[in-house]
Amino acid sequence: MADILDGITADSYDRSYGDRELLRRIRPLFAAKGATVVLIALAVVGAAVAGAAFPLLVADIVDNAARESVGDAVLPLTGAALGTGLVAWLLTFFQQRAVGVLVGDVVLEMRRRAFEAVLRQDMAFHDDQASGSVASRITADTQAFATLATLTLGLVGQVLMIGLLLVAMFVINVPLALVTAVTAALIVLVSLGFRWVSRRASQQQQRSLAQINAYVQETLRGIAVARNFQREESTHAGLVEVNQRWFRATVKLNRLFSGIFPLLLTLTGLGTVGVVVLGGNLLTDGSVTAGEWSLFLEALMLFWFPLTSIASFWNQFQQGLAASERIFALVDLEPAVQQSDARPVPRLDGTVEFRGVDFGYRADKPVLTGLDLKIDSGETVALVGHTGAGKSSIIRLITRAYEFGGGELLVDGQDIRTLDLDAYKGHLGIVPQAPFLFTGTVGENIGFGRAGATPEEILAAARSVAGGDWLDVLPEGIDTPVNEGGGTLSAGQRQLIVLARVMLGNPSMLILDEATASVDPLTEAQVQEGLDAVSAGRTTVVVAHRLPTVRKADRILVVDGGRIVEQGTHDALLAAGGRYAELYDHYFRHQALDFQAAEEDADAVRR
């Protein structure tokens, strides 16, 4: 199985934590639930004392029953043994119930922190990381940690019971106690030594599971593409491949554990033989009683379950520790975008200036080099150019989605890195090329534009976009249900909903990643009407692929190789016969007739 790790790699932000570091990070989560922890501790101690007292009472019962004159000792001892057994059961039951609540609360807190960590990451993180893999850390990994916590808390009481019994056994007979203690110590040492081997295997299994989650989520989101191109078979083959990685990692982990149990059973068997032989000799010469001998034999059986649990549950232990590493790696990840200050951001005028800005998605592959650009307040600027020219990179820097290298980026004369980031983003209205809608209603999706907006404000925002006529076409108007992604609506309807969402937020600046690129000409005219309403009086920066957007811009910037190579109005640039004229001939000229026809159709509909 030399290829066991093939294809199973750590994410770029993964980190390794030592056991002490993990415990240091985990301890405060439980300390925050102090009252519950104290009650569990009392129940654990009580159950351990009762559990240790039970075999001691049974040993006394055996000794009293072996005497010629039993008297009345056996009956009270039997009642006491049954009583301690009942107390141990009740306390263990309470302990397990309380542990369930405690672990549930701790896991909820871990999921909250992990989810918050995902939300504070910049777009560089989300562009690089598969969403299914990230989701696996929040769901599957926290569940693995819950298993670790539950098993650990359950074993604490059993280990405490072993400690109490060992003390009593050393008081009764040192040689037999030493045989029992050495056997227990060997089992523990072998189990602890085994963790160094199993930790890495458990990490690989967790990573392979995350790959499965990522693949399934991505496939489901792109299921229409797979069906349209009849690629169901190859898509299934992809699942088989990632599933085989998980299978091989799981097989390796199981092989490791299948090798440890025979060794532990052998050690326990040798210890039992030692107690039987030595105890039999001691019983013959009267050094121990029959009850004491039975106590040591029973103790080995009592020790076997918790001690072997350390190994039998070591898979879950290691999975839980590996999972906690993955969770803390996500929680500890700092966003690439870092602010040097948090100045308050009042209503923006919308003046944007690039001064010698350098940027690249990779350090060795620059996209923007020494970019100089100024966008005036209230100006509508269209960015045009070939794919990869740097258009989207410019708007990503304005929205602070990515960190840039050298140079300065100023907004209203202030360094963008000194602004309160959340407040700054609250002044931006961003309309992507592919709008995304959440499960809910049309009104609820528009309401994402501003927290606390009233139904009347949401409806007013919807009516302000493209005259609001598009609402009348929806089956239930503003209350029309929307599924994930808005698949039941047309591309134009989804875009109009996003525009209404932006309008509700009343942003200072508008950033458009060509909001009409994926709609038909008739719908484009309607969406363009909505864009006109949203962008009125606001600084607007748009990545333009459609002629109507370009022609309406106050200034067109031709981007090539990460630089502004031409700028001006549509007519002036055409007359210059430069790069823009070439782009127009290749991409925009054929759109003119379509747009003209669409405007005529839209006018006819309005009439």
N, C-alpha and C positions, 0 to 999 in steps of 0.2 A: 504493500500500500504506500509506495514511495510518493505517489502523486496525490496523497490524501489532502494536501493543502492547496493543490492547484485550483486557482480561481477563487479561493477564499482569502481575501485580503482585508487588512484593517482599513477603516476609513481614515481619511487624512488627518482628522482631529482626535483620533484615539490616543489614549495615554495608558501607561501602566502605573498601577498603584500597589504599594506594599500592603500586607495585611494590617499593619498598625495604622497606616494612613486611612485605609478603608474603615476601620473601626472608629478612628477619630472623627471621620465624616458622618458615620452612621449614628454614633452615640447621641449627639444633640437631638436627632429626630425622635428618639425614644425618651430622652430627658424632658422634652417639651410636654410629654404626657405623664408627668410625675406621679399624680395620684393613682392612675391606672397601673403604672409600673410598680408602685409600692404594694398595692393590693395583690398583684400577680406574684411579687416576691414573697409576701406573707403566705400565699397559697402554696407556692413552690416549697417553702421551708416546711410548712405544716404537712404537706403531702409526703415530703421526703422523710420527715421524722416518723410519721405513721407507717410509711412503707418500710423503713428500716426496723421498726418495732415489731412488725408482723412476723418475720422469720425468727426473731429472737423469742417471741412468745410461742411459736410453733416448736422451737427447740425445747423450751421448758415443758411443753405438753408431752413431747416424746419422752423426756427424762422422767416425768411424773408417771406417765403410763407404764414405763418399764419397771418401776419399783413394785415391790410386792404389796406395799400398803399405799394404794393410790389416794385414799382419803377423798376429800372434797376439792382437791387442787385442780383436777383436770377441767371440771365444769367452769369455774371462774376464769381459768386461763383461756378456755375455748371462747367464752363470751368476750373476753378482752381482745383476743385475736380477731374475732369477727367485727368487734367495734372499731379496732384500728384499721381493718381492711375497708370498712364502710366510710370512715373518716377520710382515708386516703382516696377513695373513689370520688367522694363528694368534692373534696378540694381539687382533685385533678380535673373534674368536670367543670368547676368554676374557673380554674386556671385556663382551660382550653377555650371556654367562652370568652373570657377577658382577653386572651391572647388574640383571638380572632378579631375583636374590636380594635385592639391596639395596632395590630399589623395592618388592618384595613385603613386606619387613620394615617399611619406612617407612609403606606404606599400611595395614598391619596396626595400627601404632601410631596412625595418624590415625583409623582406624575405632574403635579402643579408646577414644581420647579423646572422639570424637564420641558414642559410645554411653554413656560415663560421663556426659557432659554432659546427655544425654537423661534418664538415670536420676536425676540430682540435681535436675532441674527439679520444681517443685511442680505441683499439679494445675491451677492457672490456665493454665500453659503447655500442658498436654496437652488441656485443654478447648478452648483457642483454636486450636491448630494441628492440621491434618490429619495423621494418623499416616503416611499414604503419602508426603506431602511431606517429613516429617522422615526417614522411612526412605530416601528418595531421596538425602538428603545423606550418609547413612552408606554407601550402596552405589554409586549412579550417580556421585555427585560424587567420591568417593574413587577410583573407576575412571578418571574423567577426569583426575584429578590424576596417577594412575599413568602415563597416556599422556604427560602433560606431562613428567614426570620422565625417562621412558625416552627420549623424543625429545631432550630437552635434553642428557642425558648422552651420547647418540649423536652429537650435533652438535658437542660440545666438541672431540672428537678431530679432526673434519674441519676445524673452524675453526683449530685449532692447526697442522694440516698446511698450510693456506692461508698462515698467518703465516710458517712456515718457508720455503715456496716463494717467497713475496714477497721475503724477505730475499735468497735466492739470486738471484732475478731482478733485483733492484736492483744486485747485484754484477756481474751479467753485462752488462746494458744498461739504463741509467736511462730513456731515452725509452719503450722498449717496456714497461718495468715500470710507468711512470706511467700509460700507457694502460690496462693491465690493472688497476692499483690503483684508478684513477678509476672504471672500469666496476664493479668489485666494491663500491666505496664507495657508488655511486649505487643499486645493487641493495639494499644493506643499509639505506640511508637511507629508500628508498621503503617497504621492508618494515617498518621500525620506525615510520615515520609512519602506516602503515596500522593499527597496533594500536589507536590512539585510536578509530577508527571501529568496529573489529571487537569490541572488548571488550564494549561495551554489547549488541551483537547476540548475542554468545555468552552473556551473562548471561540475556537473554530466552529463548534456546533452552533453557538449563538450567532456568529457572523453568517453562517450558511443559512440559518433560519431567517435572518434579516434580508438576505438576498432573495429568498423565496417570497417574502412579503413584498419586497420592492418589485419583483417581476410580475407577481399577480396583480398588484395595484396598477402598474403601468399598462399591462395587457388589457385589463378591464376598461381603463380610460381610453385605450386605442382600439377597442373591439371592433368598431365600425371599419377602421382601416384594414384590419385583419380579414374581415369578411368581404369587404369590397374587392380586395385583391386576392381572395381565396387563399389566404396564407394560414388557415387554421392549423394545418398539419405542421408547418414550420414553427408556428407559435407554440403548439403543444410540445414540439421537440425542444424548444427553449426551456419550457418548464421542466421537462425530463432532465435536462442538463443541470439546472440549478438544484433540482431535487436530488439528483445523484450525488452532488457535492455534500448536501446535508446528510444523505444516507451513509456515504463513506465516512464522514466525520462522526456520525452517531455510532457506526459499527466499530470504529477505532476506540471510541470512548467506552463502549460496552465491552470490548475485548480487554481493555485495561481493568475494568471492574470485575470481569469474570475471572481474571487471574488473581485478584486479591482475596476473594472469599475462601477458596480452598486453603490458602495459607493461614487465614484467621481461624478457620475450622480446625486445622491441624494444631495450632497453638492452644486453642481451647481444649481440644482432646487431650493433649499432653498435660495440660494443667489439671484436668479431671483425673487422669491416671495418677498423677502425683498426689492429689488429695486422697484418692481412694487407697493407694498403697500406704502412704504415710499415716493417714487417719486410721486405717485398719490396724496397723502396728501400735499406734498410740492408744487405740481403744482396748487392745489386748492387754497392754501393761497398765491400763487404768489412768493414763494421762489425760484422756478426754472421755466424755460421756457419749452415749449414743445420740443424744439430742444435739450436742455440740458438733459431733461429726456430721450429722445431717444438715446442720446449719451451714457448714463449709461447702458441702455438696450443693445445697440449695443456692448458696451465694454465687457459686460459679454460674448457675443457670440464670440468676437474677442479673449478674454482671454481663452475661453474654448479649442480651438484647441491647442495652444502651451502648455498650462498647462496640459491638458490630454495627450499630446504627451509625456510628461515626463513619464507618466505611460504606455500609449499604446505602446511606443517604449522602455519601460524599459526592456522588454525581450531582445531586441537587445543591449541595453546599457549594461546589465549585461553579456550577451554573449560576447560582445566586451571586457569588463573589465576582464572577466574570461579568454578570449582568450589571452589578453595581458599579463596576469599572466603566462600563459603557455609558451608564446613566450619568455618572459624575464627570466623565469626559465631555458629555454634551452640556451639562450644567456649567462646567468650568470654562467652556469655550468663549473667548472674547470675540465680539464682532470685529471684522476687519476695519469697518468704518469707526473711527475714534474721534471724538470731539475734544478740543483743547479747552473749551469753556462752555457755558450754558447760558448765554445771554438771552434775555427775554425777546420774543419776536412779535412786535405789534403788526398791524395790518401792513402787508408789503406793498411797496410801489411797483416792484417787479423788475427792477433794473438788474441785469445779470452780466457779469464781465469775467471772461477767461483771460488770464495773463500768463502766457508761456506754460500752459498746462500740459503735463506729460501723463499718459495713462496707457496701461496694457493689462489684459486679463492674465497674462503671464509676464514675468519680469523680462524674459528674453524675447518677447514679441510685442513691441509697442504698437498701439493703435492710434493714439494721438501724440503728436510730437510738437512741443512748443506752440500749442494752440492759442491764438489771440482772437478774441471775439467779444463784442459788446452788443447786448440786446437791450433796447430802451424800454422804459416803462410804458405799458399799454400797446406795445408793438406786437404784431403777429409775424413770426418768422417761420419759414418753411425750409427744412433741411432736405436736400435732394442729393442723389449720388448713387453710384453702383453699390451692390451688396458688399459689405465689409469695408466701406469707405470710412466709417466712424460715426454715422448719424445717430444710431441708437446709443452709442457710447456717450455722446454729448448729453443726451437727455438723462441718461443714467447717472451722470455726474451731477447734473442740476438737481435731480431728485435725491441725491446723496445715497443712491443704492450701492455704489461702489466707491472705494477709496482711490484717490488719484495720487500720483507721485510728485514730481516737481511742479513749481508754478503756484499760482493763486487763483481761487475761484471766489469772486465777490458777489454778494447779493445785497442790493441797496447800499453798496459801499463797504459792507462788512464781510470779513473772512467767513466763508460758509462753515468752516471748522469751529468757529467760536459761538455758533448759535445753538440755542436749545433745540436738539434734533427733533423731538416729538412736536414741539410748537411749530418749528419750521415746516415739517411735513404736513401739519394741519392746515397750512396756507396753500398747499398744492392740490390741484385737481388733476388726477391722472386718468386718462382714458386709453386703455391698451387696445392693440389691434384685435386681440381675441378676448372679448369681455367674458368675465366669469360671474355666474350667479349662484347663490346658495339655495339650498332647499328651503322653501317657504312660500311666500306670495310675492307678487310684483311690488306691492307696497313695502313689505319687509325688506326687500332687496334695495329699494330706493332709500329706505331709512338708514342703511349702513352709512350714508353720507354724513349724517350728524347724529350723535347720541342724544336721545331725549326729544327728537323731533315729534311733533304732534301729527296725527293723521291728516289734519287739515293742511299742515305745512308740506307733508309728503305729497298729497294730491296736488297742491299748488305747484310744486316743483315739477311733477309729471306733466301738468297742463302747460307749463312754460316752455316745454321742449317740443319743437315742431308743431306748435299749435294744440298739442294734446289730442289730436284726432286719432292717433295710434292706439290710445286707450280704449276707444269705442269698438275697435276690432277684436280686442281680447274677450274671451268668453265671459269672464266675470270682472272685467275692468281691472281696477287697481288691486282687487282681491283674487286675481287669477293665480292658481297654484303654479309653482315653479319647481321642477326637479333639479337635482344636482347638475350644475353646469348650464341649466336652462335649455336642455335638449328639446323640450316640447315647443320652444319658441323659435321664430326665425332669427337669422343673424342680425337683421335690421332691428327687430324688436328688442333683442338682447342689448344691442348697442344703444338704443334709445333709453332703455332702463338705466344703463350705466351713465349716460349723459344726465338723466334726471337725478341720479345719485350725486353726481358732481355738482349740479346746480343747487341741490339742497345744502351741500357743504359750503357754498358761497366762497370759493377759494380766491386767493389773490392772483395766483398764476395758474395757467392751464398748460398741461403737458400731454400731447397727443402722439401716440405711436400709430399713425394713420388709421383713424377710426372707421374709414369707409373702404378699406382695401378688400374686404371679404364680402361685400354686399353687391347686389345687382344695381344697375344704373338708376332705376326708378326709386329703389330704397335709398340709394346714395344721395339723391336729391333731397329726400326727406331727412336723412341723418345730417346732411350738410346744413339744412335749415336749423336743426337742433344745435349743431356746432356753432353756428353764427350767434345763436341766442346765448350759449354758454360763454363764448369767448368775448362777447361785447364788453369793452372797457377793461379787459384783463390782458396782461402780458401772456402771449400764447406762443409756445414752441411746438412745432409739429414735424414729425418725420413723414414726409409726403411721398406717396406713390401714385396719387390720383390728381388729374389735371384740375378739377374744381378747387381742391385744397391749395394747390400751387398758385393758381391765378388770384385767389382771394388774399394771399399773403401780402403784407406790406413790404416784405423783403424776402428774397429767395437766396439761400446760401448753398452754393454747390460745394459739397465735401468730397475730397479725393485724397487718399493716402493720409488721413488724419489731419488734413489742413483745409482751410477755406480757400478755394482757388478762384471762385467768382462769387459776386453778390450784386443784387439789384432787383428791379421789378421784372415781371414776366416779359413785358414788351421790350424793355431795355436789354435784357439778356439775349432775347431772340435776335434783336437787331445787331448785337455784338458778334453773333456767329461763333461763339466759343463752346466751352464744355456744355453749358446748359442747352444750347441749340442742338448739340449732338444728342443729349438725353431726350430732348423733346421729340426729335425725329424718331428715336428708337422706342420710347416708352409712352409718350403723352399724346402724340398727334392723333393716333387712332381713337383715343378716348374723347376727342372733341365732339365728334358726331354723336357718339352714344350719350354724352352728357346733354347735348342740345336736345336730342329726342326725349330724354328722360325729363328734362325741364318742361318741355311742351306737354308731356303726358301728365306731369304733376299739376300743371296749370289747369289742364282739362278736368282733372279729378276735383281740384278746388272749386272750379266753376260749377 
